Amino acid sequence: YLLTANDKLYALTLDGTLTAYNDNAMEEVAGTYNVGEISPKGTKAVIAADTNGDLYVCKGENGISKVAADGTASKFFECPTFKAPVNADKTGDVKGCANGVCVSGNYVYVACGSYGLVVLDKTGKQVCHRKAYNGKSANFVTVKDGKIFVAYGQSRVQVFALATTK
């Protein structure tokens, strides 16, 4: 996966190496970070950049790592294990899979496979989560104008809004 942000080009490999380059030719390395293995192989590996320079890296079943602006890499989110919904393709215990990540405002949004959409604050604390009504997999997430767009594969895109309740 590649991302351009913070005047850098970031490249992520399946072994969990995130390399920052100062140029588009990928010749001048600005830094290398070990964010941990991406599993299973062939899973979506997405990077999101915050305006403060922090990076969030999806690692499939291994959750999300955070690379702080100072270069410190740490585990940020661990994918939960949960009981498969009755109408799902799988049965028994299922592990969520961090497929997509987006940062907007004070929150980090995670498309976490069949666990659904997870909203975290920037310390990694879960604010809320929402499963797809049919147990399908959340594959990608983005935020625009306060609306949360989640791609659920064949279940299409679902749109949510984060609201404060009493």
Helices and strands as residue ranges (DSSP letters): E 2-5, E 8-12, E 17-21, E 29-34, E 47-49, E 55-58, E 64-67, E 73-77, E 81-83, E 93-95, E 100-104, E 107-111, E 117-121, E 126-130, E 140-144, E 147-151, G 153-155, E 157-161
